Amino acid sequence: MAAASNFVASCGCQMRIGASIRVRDSCSSRVDSLNPNRRIRVLARREGKGQFDQLCINNSKRKLSQSMKCLCTDMALVNQRILQEHAKPKPTGLLGYELVQGNLVQWNSFMDKSIPDPPTCVLLHGILGSRKNWGSFAKRLAEEFPLWQFLLVDLRCHGDSASIKKSGPHTVSSAALDVLKLVGQLRLTPRVLVGHSFGGKVALSMVEQAAKPLARPVRVWVLDATPGKVRAGGDGEDHPGELISFLRNMPYQVPSKQEVVDSLVHQGFSLEVARWVVTNLRRNAQQNFSWIFDLNGIADMYESYEGTNLWEIVENVPRGVHINFLKAERSLHRWALEDLQRIHAAEELASDEGAGVQMHVLEDAGHWVHADNPDGLFRILSSTFRIETTLRGIRGG
């Protein structure tokens, strides 16, 4: 993504970023007046993709700019300097992503590398999900921890990344390598990795594969997933493998979302999961709905998720890495007694090696932890950002 302080609109007109902002919707002639106290999102269209890179910034209380042309956004820099350079946002060609920033992130760090980069947290969704699953939660984190920025990623075969062709194999390992390449290309240094379900194993695989892109210390959160074999829940619960198989047999285009919901419920899947799945449908030019993911690739990814064993990285945690496991109280996946025992044993071993492993339980939550109990999850994760912010201050950035 281009430097946050210098965008050019897709039509070629200059965009000046700054303290006072009025935004024109690039897909219509509508102009939105913004509350000066609200965080807003700046959209920069990707070249030739019809997609957007997204950046959340904070709007100050200064007077809104009155100068607007075409589909551009006129903005003044916070320090009142107007950039003259033009820089088109570059598509990464790797993954779809969104960067959500707290309002105290220093804009100048994008231009002056002598200023320390803001601490970054990477948020990874589960199978059949997308970065949008983390959208509202990331904005809440950015409001509470304004010195941080949060990278939301569409994993391969999901969301906007589904249109970016990837060679196989589609595995946990290849998905992790994609994210490592992305953070390297964006020149970000993640301090925290948070992954839900499949995304949790991706986060562990990132630690296993990483050399330079991951700084030390780094804190990893694996939400409702174990490092080894995946054990599905009991009868009457939703099985992701069966859900993927059912969706692969459905038409690529469907006339309505409700038709898909009805079909899934009739097949025995829960109404909650059915409604969640259809968030992956988008209206197409024929006024039908099409899936935005690659189900064949996702089937391979889920098979890899079931079989990937990452206990080695948990039981031999690298120095400076702290791994947190969070079990949902009403998890769809069975946490075997053996899993819990091995994690607790790893806790003791890691503390002796200058690393860390810790187990947490999120009460009143099923597998979809950030939807079932967002307040409880927020409280548990908040400790990580407070610790890292304090350490950053002690280290002087």
C-alpha positions in Angstrom: 0.0 0.0 0.0 1.3 3.5 -0.7 2.5 5.7 2.1 -0.5 6.9 4.1 0.5 10.5 3.6 0.4 10.5 -0.2 -2.4 9.1 -2.3 -3.6 9.7 -5.9 -7.1 8.9 -6.8 -7.8 6.4 -9.5 -8.8 9.2 -11.9 -5.3 10.7 -11.6 -6.2 13.8 -9.6 -4.3 14.7 -6.4 -5.5 13.7 -3.0 -4.1 15.7 -0.1 -4.3 13.9 3.2 -4.8 15.8 6.4 -6.3 17.2 9.5 -9.6 18.3 7.9 -11.4 16.0 5.7 -14.6 15.7 3.6 -14.9 12.4 1.7 -16.6 11.8 -1.6 -17.8 8.3 -2.3 -15.7 7.0 -5.2 -18.5 4.8 -6.4 -21.1 7.6 -6.6 -21.6 11.4 -6.6 -22.6 11.3 -2.9 -20.5 13.4 -0.5 -20.5 12.4 3.2 -20.1 15.1 5.9 -18.1 13.6 8.7 -18.3 14.2 12.4 -15.0 15.9 13.3 -14.5 13.5 16.2 -15.0 10.3 14.4 -12.5 7.9 12.9 -13.0 7.6 9.2 -11.8 5.3 6.4 -9.9 6.4 3.4 -10.3 4.2 0.4 -7.6 4.0 -2.3 -8.6 2.0 -5.4 -6.2 -0.7 -6.5 -5.0 -0.4 -10.1 -7.0 -2.6 -12.4 -8.6 -4.6 -9.6 -11.7 -2.6 -8.8 -10.7 -3.2 -5.1 -9.6 -0.9 -2.4 -6.8 -0.5 0.1 -8.3 0.8 3.3 -6.8 3.0 6.0 -8.6 4.2 9.1 -7.5 7.6 10.3 -8.8 10.2 12.8 -10.4 13.4 11.7 -9.5 16.5 13.7 -11.8 19.3 14.7 -10.4 21.7 12.1 -12.5 23.3 9.4 -13.5 20.9 6.6 -11.8 21.6 3.3 -14.2 23.1 0.7 -12.1 22.3 -2.4 -13.2 19.1 -4.1 -12.8 18.0 -7.7 -13.9 14.9 -9.6 -13.9 11.8 -7.4 -11.0 13.1 -5.3 -10.7 13.9 -1.6 -9.0 17.2 -0.7 -7.2 17.1 2.6 -4.6 19.2 4.4 -1.7 17.6 6.2 -1.8 17.7 10.0 1.2 20.0 10.0 -0.5 22.1 7.3 2.1 21.2 4.7 0.6 20.2 1.3 2.4 17.3 -0.5 3.2 18.0 -4.1 4.4 14.5 -4.9 2.1 12.0 -6.6 2.1 8.3 -5.7 -0.3 5.7 -6.9 -1.1 3.0 -4.4 0.4 -0.2 -5.6 -1.5 -3.5 -5.5 0.5 -6.0 -3.5 -0.4 -8.9 -5.7 -0.2 -10.9 -2.5 -3.4 -10.6 -0.4 -6.3 -8.3 0.2 -5.8 -6.3 3.4 -6.9 -3.4 5.5 -4.9 -1.3 7.9 -6.7 0.2 10.8 -4.7 2.9 12.8 -5.2 4.5 16.2 -5.4 8.3 16.1 -2.0 8.7 17.8 -0.1 6.8 15.1 2.5 9.3 13.8 1.9 10.0 10.2 5.4 11.2 9.8 6.7 7.7 10.4 5.6 6.8 6.9 7.9 9.5 5.5 10.7 9.8 8.1 12.1 6.4 9.0 14.0 7.9 11.9 10.7 7.9 13.7 9.9 4.5 15.2 7.2 2.5 13.3 4.0 2.1 15.2 3.5 -1.3 16.8 1.4 -3.6 14.6 -1.0 -6.4 15.3 -2.0 -8.8 12.6 -5.6 -10.2 12.8 -6.3 -13.5 10.9 -9.7 -14.9 10.2 -10.8 -18.6 10.2 -11.9 -20.9 7.4 -14.7 -19.5 5.2 -14.2 -16.1 6.8 -12.7 -12.8 5.7 -10.9 -9.8 7.2 -14.3 -8.2 7.6 -14.9 -10.6 10.5 -12.4 -8.5 12.5 -13.5 -5.1 11.3 -15.5 -3.7 14.2 -13.3 -5.4 16.7 -10.1 -3.9 15.2 -11.6 -0.4 15.3 -12.5 -0.9 18.9 -8.9 -1.9 19.7 -7.6 1.1 17.7 -9.8 3.5 19.8 -8.6 1.9 23.1 -4.9 1.7 22.0 -4.4 4.7 19.7 -0.6 4.1 19.4 -1.3 0.8 17.6 -2.1 -0.2 14.0 -4.0 -3.3 13.1 -3.5 -5.3 9.8 -6.6 -7.2 8.8 -5.8 -9.8 6.1 -7.9 -11.9 3.6 -6.1 -15.2 3.6 -5.6 -16.9 0.2 -8.8 -18.2 -1.4 -10.9 -15.9 0.9 -12.4 -12.4 0.4 -10.6 -10.1 -1.9 -7.6 -12.5 -2.0 -9.8 -15.1 -3.8 -9.3 -13.1 -7.1 -5.5 -13.1 -6.6 -4.5 -16.4 -8.2 -2.3 -18.5 -5.9 -0.4 -21.7 -6.9 -0.9 -24.7 -4.7 -0.6 -26.4 -2.4 -3.3 -24.5 -0.4 -2.1 -25.2 3.1 -1.7 -23.7 6.6 2.0 -23.2 5.8 1.5 -21.5 2.4 -1.2 -19.2 3.9 1.3 -18.2 6.7 4.0 -17.6 4.1 1.6 -15.3 2.2 1.2 -13.2 5.3 4.9 -13.1 6.0 5.5 -11.8 2.5 2.8 -9.2 2.9 4.2 -7.7 6.1 7.6 -7.7 4.5 6.3 -5.9 1.5 4.5 -3.4 3.6 7.6 -3.0 5.8 5.6 -3.7 9.0 7.0 -5.3 12.1 4.2 -7.2 13.9 4.4 -7.4 17.6 1.2 -9.3 18.1 -0.5 -12.0 16.0 -4.1 -12.9 16.6 -5.7 -15.8 14.7 -9.1 -17.4 15.0 -9.4 -21.1 14.4 -7.6 -21.8 11.1 -6.0 -18.4 11.5 -4.6 -19.5 14.8 -2.6 -22.2 13.1 -1.5 -19.8 10.5 -0.2 -17.5 13.2 1.8 -20.5 14.8 3.1 -21.4 11.3 4.3 -17.8 10.9 6.4 -18.1 14.0 7.7 -21.4 12.8 8.7 -20.0 9.4 9.7 -16.5 10.3 13.1 -15.1 10.5 13.2 -11.4 9.9 9.6 -10.2 9.5 8.7 -11.1 13.1 10.4 -9.0 15.7 11.1 -10.2 19.2 9.3 -10.1 21.5 6.1 -11.2 19.6 2.9 -12.3 21.3 0.7 -14.9 19.6 -3.0 -15.5 20.3 -4.5 -18.8 19.0 -8.3 -18.5 19.4 -10.2 -21.8 19.9 -7.7 -24.0 18.0 -5.2 -26.6 19.1 -1.7 -27.0 17.6 -2.4 -30.5 16.5 -5.2 -32.7 15.3 -8.6 -31.1 14.9 -11.4 -32.8 16.8 -14.8 -31.9 15.5 -17.7 -31.3 18.0 -20.4 -33.8 18.8 -23.6 -34.6 17.0 -25.9 -31.7 16.3 -23.0 -29.3 15.9 -21.8 -27.6 12.7 -18.9 -29.4 11.1 -16.8 -27.1 8.8 -15.7 -30.0 6.6 -19.4 -30.9 5.9 -20.3 -27.2 5.4 -17.5 -26.8 2.8 -18.6 -30.0 1.0 -22.2 -28.8 0.9 -21.3 -25.4 -0.4 -19.1 -26.9 -3.2 -22.2 -28.7 -4.5 -24.3 -25.5 -4.6 -24.4 -23.3 -7.8 -21.8 -20.6 -8.0 -24.5 -18.1 -8.6 -27.7 -18.0 -6.6 -30.8 -15.7 -6.9 -30.9 -14.7 -3.2 -29.1 -15.1 0.1 -32.3 -16.3 1.8 -32.4 -19.3 -0.6 -28.9 -20.3 0.6 -29.9 -19.8 4.3 -33.0 -22.0 3.8 -31.0 -24.7 2.1 -28.3 -24.8 4.8 -30.9 -24.9 7.6 -32.8 -27.6 5.8 -29.5 -29.6 5.6 -29.1 -29.4 9.4 -26.8 -26.5 9.8 -27.6 -23.8 12.4 -29.3 -20.6 11.4 -26.4 -18.6 12.9 -23.8 -20.3 10.7 -26.1 -20.1 7.6 -26.5 -16.3 8.1 -22.7 -16.0 8.6 -21.9 -18.0 5.4 -24.0 -15.8 3.2 -21.9 -12.7 4.1 -19.6 -14.2 1.5 -22.1 -13.6 -1.3 -21.9 -10.5 -3.4 -24.3 -9.2 -6.0 -23.0 -9.5 -9.6 -23.7 -7.9 -12.9 -26.6 -10.3 -13.6 -28.2 -9.2 -10.3 -27.6 -12.6 -8.9 -25.3 -13.4 -6.0 -21.9 -15.0 -6.4 -19.5 -16.5 -3.8 -16.4 -14.4 -3.1 -14.2 -17.3 -2.1 -12.5 -20.2 -3.9 -14.2 -23.3 -2.4 -11.9 -25.8 -4.0 -8.9 -24.1 -2.5 -10.6 -23.7 0.8 -11.3 -27.4 0.9 -7.6 -28.1 0.6 -6.9 -25.5 3.3 -9.3 -27.1 5.7 -7.8 -30.6 5.1 -4.4 -29.1 5.8 -5.8 -27.5 9.0 -7.1 -30.8 10.2 -3.7 -32.5 9.7 -1.1 -29.9 10.4 0.8 -30.5 13.6 2.5 -27.5 15.2 3.2 -28.9 18.6 6.9 -28.6 18.0 6.8 -24.8 18.0 4.6 -24.8 21.2 6.8 -27.2 23.1 10.0 -25.5 21.9 9.0 -21.9 21.9 11.7 -19.5 20.5 13.1 -17.0 23.0 11.1 -13.8 23.0 7.9 -15.5 21.8 4.8 -15.7 24.0 2.0 -18.0 22.8 -1.5 -17.7 24.3 -4.2 -20.3 23.7 -7.8 -19.3 24.2 -10.5 -21.9 24.6 -14.1 -21.0 24.1 -16.3 -22.4 26.9 -18.8 -23.7 24.4 -16.3 -24.6 21.7 -17.5 -26.5 18.6 -14.1 -28.3 18.7 -13.3 -30.9 21.3 -10.3 -29.9 23.4 -8.9 -33.3 24.5 -7.5 -33.7 28.0 -4.2 -34.5 26.3 -4.2 -31.1 24.5 -4.7 -29.2 27.8 -2.0 -31.2 29.6 0.5 -30.6 26.9 -0.2 -26.9 26.8 0.2 -26.7 30.6 3.4 -28.6 30.4 4.6 -26.2 27.8 3.8 -23.3 30.1 6.4 -24.5 32.6 9.0 -25.3 30.0 8.7 -22.0 28.2 9.1 -19.9 31.3 12.5 -21.5 31.8 13.6 -20.6 28.3 12.8 -16.9 28.2 9.6 -17.5 26.3 6.0 -18.1 27.3 2.9 -20.3 26.8 -0.4 -19.5 28.6 -3.9 -21.0 28.5 -7.1 -18.9 28.8 -10.8 -19.7 28.8 -13.4 -17.3 27.4 -16.7 -17.8 29.2 -20.1 -17.6 27.6 -18.7 -18.1 24.1 -18.9 -20.7 21.3 -16.4 -21.1 18.6 -17.1 -17.6 17.1 -15.5 -15.9 20.0 -15.3 -12.4 18.6 -19.1 -12.5 17.9 -20.3 -14.5 20.9 -18.5 -12.6 23.6 -16.7 -9.6 22.1 -16.5 -7.8 25.5 -14.9 -10.8 27.2 -12.4 -11.3 24.4 -11.6 -7.6 24.4 -10.7 -7.7 28.1 -8.5 -10.7 27.7 -6.6 -9.4 24.6 -6.2 -5.9 26.1 -3.6 -7.0 28.5 -1.3 -7.8 25.6 -1.5 -4.3 24.1 -1.0 -2.7 27.5 2.1 -4.8 28.2 3.6 -4.1 24.8 2.9 -0.4 25.0 4.6 -0.3 28.4 7.6 -2.2 27.1 7.8 0.0 24.0 8.0 3.0 26.3 10.7 1.5 28.4 12.7 0.6 25.3 12.3 4.1 23.9 10.2 2.9 20.9 
